[in-house]
Amino acid sequence: MSQLTEIRWHARAGQGAVTAAKLVADTALMDGAFVQAMPEYGPERTGAPLKAYTRVCSDPIEVHNNITNPGIVVVLDDTLLDTVDVTEGIAEDGVVILNTEMPGADARAKLGVPDTVKVAVVDASGIALDTIKRDIPNTPIVGALSKVCGIVPVDKVKERLALTFGKKFSQEMIDADLSSVDRAYEGVVCA
C-alpha cells in the first residue's frame, strides 16, 4: 500500500512558503516520488496570510484539491496562531512544525493540540536573519521538516536547493541558505 504524506503550510506572503512547498516536492521527486505542490492565495500582498500544500506519495496521486486533513502542518509565522486555526483537520497523530521563539511546552499549549500530535519548534526567523540577513524562514523550516518527519533527507534538500537557487542567487546567498538548513535541522526541538 502506498504512503501518502500531505503537508499544509501556513505563512504570510513574502515568507517563502510557496517556495518551501515546491522545494520539498522537487526534492521528493528527485528520489522518485510522485508529488504535488500548490499555493492558495488570498489578497496578494506582502504580509497577508496564505496557505500552500505539498503531497508526496510512492504511487501516482489521484486527488487534486486543497489539503483539509494534513498529516503535517508547517507554520512559518507564529503570529498566525492568534487569527488562523492552523491545526484545523490535522490527523490524530499529526505533526506541527512551528517557527517560533516560544519554548515547546508553550507552543503546544498555544496550539491546543492533544498529546498524540507531535509539536516541534525552531527559531527559523532568527536563523534566517543570522544567515541570509532577511526574515525569510522558508529554507530553515525545510531543514526542520527534514529532521522531524524524514520525508526528504537533508542532504537531498541541500542538493535541490543549490540546484534551484543556483539559477537565481549568488554563491554567497546559496551558502547562507545551506547553512540555515543545517542550523534548523540541528536546532529543531520536539515538545
Backbone torsions as a table, in degrees:
resi	resn	phi	psi	omega
1	MET	NA	142.4	-177.1
2	SER	-79.6	154.2	178.0
3	GLN	-108.0	113.3	177.1
4	LEU	-100.0	125.0	175.7
5	THR	-110.6	126.9	179.4
6	GLU	-118.6	127.7	-178.1
7	ILE	-119.8	130.9	172.0
8	ARG	-111.9	128.1	-178.9
9	TRP	-104.3	133.1	174.0
10	HIS	-118.0	131.0	-179.3
11	ALA	-160.1	-177.2	170.1
12	ARG	-109.0	145.6	180.0
13	ALA	-54.6	133.5	-178.9
14	GLY	102.0	-8.1	-179.4
15	GLN	-91.7	-6.7	174.9
16	GLY	89.6	19.7	-179.2
17	ALA	-64.0	-39.6	-179.5
18	VAL	-65.2	-41.8	176.7
19	THR	-63.8	-41.1	179.2
20	ALA	-64.6	-43.2	178.7
21	ALA	-59.7	-42.0	179.5
22	LYS	-70.7	-38.5	178.7
23	LEU	-60.8	-43.5	178.1
24	VAL	-63.6	-45.2	179.4
25	ALA	-62.6	-46.9	-179.1
26	ASP	-63.1	-36.6	178.8
27	THR	-67.1	-43.9	178.2
28	ALA	-65.1	-36.6	177.5
29	LEU	-61.1	-38.7	177.1
30	MET	-58.3	-29.6	179.9
31	ASP	-93.1	9.8	174.8
32	GLY	91.6	7.3	178.9
33	ALA	-79.4	160.3	170.2
34	PHE	-91.5	138.7	-171.5
35	VAL	-140.9	160.5	167.6
36	GLN	-141.8	144.1	171.8
37	ALA	-143.7	128.7	-177.1
38	MET	-151.1	145.6	176.4
39	PRO	-94.4	160.1	168.2
40	GLU	-130.5	106.6	-177.0
41	TYR	-96.7	150.6	167.5
42	GLY	-110.8	-131.8	174.4
43	PRO	-61.2	122.8	-173.9
44	GLU	-85.2	75.9	177.1
45	ARG	-138.8	149.5	180.0
46	THR	-57.1	132.5	178.6
47	GLY	94.4	-12.7	179.6
48	ALA	-74.3	142.2	177.6
49	PRO	-62.9	143.6	175.8
50	LEU	-147.0	165.3	174.4
51	LYS	-125.5	151.7	171.0
52	ALA	-138.3	162.7	-174.9
53	TYR	-137.2	146.2	174.2
54	THR	-136.1	133.7	171.4
55	ARG	-121.0	138.8	177.1
56	VAL	-134.6	130.4	-177.4
57	CYS	-149.7	152.8	176.8
58	SER	-79.1	-16.4	178.7
59	ASP	-117.3	163.2	176.9
60	PRO	-54.3	143.0	-177.6
61	ILE	-94.4	122.2	-175.3
62	GLU	-94.7	-17.2	-178.2
63	VAL	-94.5	148.7	-177.9
64	HIS	-140.0	52.9	180.0
65	ASN	-132.4	175.6	176.6
66	ASN	-64.7	158.5	-178.9
67	ILE	-92.9	117.1	-178.5
68	THR	-104.8	-20.7	179.1
69	ASN	-128.6	70.8	-175.0
70	PRO	-71.6	149.9	169.5
71	GLY	-82.8	-26.5	-178.7
72	ILE	-132.8	134.7	173.5
73	VAL	-120.6	128.1	177.6
74	VAL	-115.7	126.6	-177.7
75	VAL	-117.8	116.0	-177.2
76	LEU	-89.2	-6.9	-178.6
77	ASP	-145.8	109.5	-176.3
78	ASP	-68.5	-12.4	175.6
79	THR	-69.8	-17.5	176.7
80	LEU	-67.1	-22.3	-178.0
81	LEU	-61.4	-23.9	179.8
82	ASP	-80.6	-16.2	-174.3
83	THR	-128.6	-17.3	-175.5
84	VAL	-124.9	134.6	175.1
85	ASP	-82.4	84.6	-173.9
86	VAL	-67.9	-22.0	-178.4
87	THR	-94.6	5.9	179.8
88	GLU	-53.9	124.6	175.7
89	GLY	76.1	4.7	-177.4
90	ILE	-61.9	144.2	177.9
91	ALA	-60.3	151.7	-179.0
92	GLU	-57.7	-32.1	179.3
93	ASP	-109.9	31.3	-176.2
94	GLY	-72.9	179.3	-178.9
95	VAL	-131.9	135.8	172.0
96	VAL	-117.2	127.6	174.7
97	ILE	-114.2	120.0	-170.3
98	LEU	-120.3	127.3	171.8
99	ASN	-80.4	108.7	-177.2
100	THR	-162.7	160.1	170.4
101	GLU	-94.0	-6.6	-179.8
102	MET	-63.8	143.8	170.2
103	PRO	-63.0	154.7	-176.9
104	GLY	-54.6	-42.8	-178.7
105	ALA	-63.7	-39.2	177.9
106	ASP	-67.0	-39.6	178.4
107	ALA	-64.1	-43.3	178.3
108	ARG	-60.6	-44.4	179.4
109	ALA	-63.5	-43.2	-179.8
110	LYS	-64.3	-39.3	178.9
111	LEU	-70.6	-30.8	179.3
112	GLY	67.6	34.5	-178.7
113	VAL	-94.1	154.0	177.3
114	PRO	-69.4	166.2	-178.9
115	ASP	-63.6	-18.5	179.9
116	THR	-74.4	-15.3	177.8
117	VAL	-93.4	127.1	178.0
118	LYS	-80.8	134.1	177.3
119	VAL	-118.3	128.0	178.1
120	ALA	-124.1	138.9	-179.3
121	VAL	-124.0	146.3	176.2
122	VAL	-154.5	141.7	176.9
123	ASP	-85.9	71.4	-177.8
124	ALA	-64.8	-34.6	177.6
125	SER	-65.6	-44.0	177.8
126	GLY	-61.7	-41.5	177.7
127	ILE	-63.9	-44.4	180.0
128	ALA	-62.2	-44.2	179.3
129	LEU	-62.0	-37.5	-178.8
130	ASP	-74.4	-34.0	-175.0
131	THR	-96.2	-55.8	-176.0
132	ILE	-96.9	-4.2	175.3
133	LYS	69.7	19.1	176.6
134	ARG	-143.1	148.5	-179.9
135	ASP	-83.6	70.1	174.2
136	ILE	-123.3	93.0	-169.5
137	PRO	-84.0	14.0	-173.5
138	ASN	-66.1	-46.8	-177.7
139	THR	-69.8	-39.6	176.0
140	PRO	-62.9	-37.9	-177.4
141	ILE	-66.2	-31.2	176.5
142	VAL	-68.2	-36.1	173.5
143	GLY	-60.3	-43.0	177.8
144	ALA	-64.9	-42.5	178.1
145	LEU	-59.3	-42.3	178.8
146	SER	-59.7	-43.8	-178.8
147	LYS	-68.3	-47.8	-172.5
148	VAL	-73.6	-39.7	-171.9
149	CYS	-109.6	-22.7	178.3
150	GLY	67.2	17.2	-179.2
151	ILE	-64.0	-43.0	178.4
152	VAL	-130.1	130.6	179.6
153	PRO	-66.2	142.9	-175.2
154	VAL	-61.0	-35.0	178.9
155	ASP	-66.0	-34.9	177.1
156	LYS	-71.7	-36.9	175.8
157	VAL	-58.6	-47.7	-177.9
158	LYS	-66.1	-37.2	177.0
159	GLU	-62.8	-46.8	-179.6
160	ARG	-67.0	-39.9	179.0
161	LEU	-60.7	-46.3	179.8
162	ALA	-62.9	-38.8	178.8
163	LEU	-66.2	-48.1	-177.7
164	THR	-69.7	-50.4	-176.7
165	PHE	-73.9	-20.9	179.7
166	GLY	-60.7	-22.0	179.2
167	LYS	-81.1	-17.0	-172.1
168	LYS	-119.5	-29.2	-168.7
169	PHE	-122.2	162.5	176.7
170	SER	-70.1	161.6	177.6
171	GLN	-61.7	-34.1	177.5
172	GLU	-60.9	-43.2	179.3
173	MET	-68.9	-40.2	178.3
174	ILE	-62.0	-45.2	178.4
175	ASP	-61.0	-39.2	177.7
176	ALA	-64.3	-42.3	177.7
177	ASP	-64.5	-42.3	177.9
178	LEU	-61.4	-40.3	176.9
179	SER	-63.6	-39.2	-179.7
180	SER	-65.3	-36.9	177.1
181	VAL	-62.7	-47.8	179.6
182	ASP	-61.1	-44.2	-177.4
183	ARG	-65.0	-39.6	178.6
184	ALA	-71.4	-37.4	176.9
185	TYR	-57.7	-43.6	-179.6
186	GLU	-79.0	-27.6	-172.5
187	GLY	-96.6	-9.1	-178.7
188	VAL	-67.4	140.3	-177.1
189	VAL	-127.3	131.3	176.4
190	CYS	-90.7	136.0	-177.5
191	ALA	-91.5	NA	NA
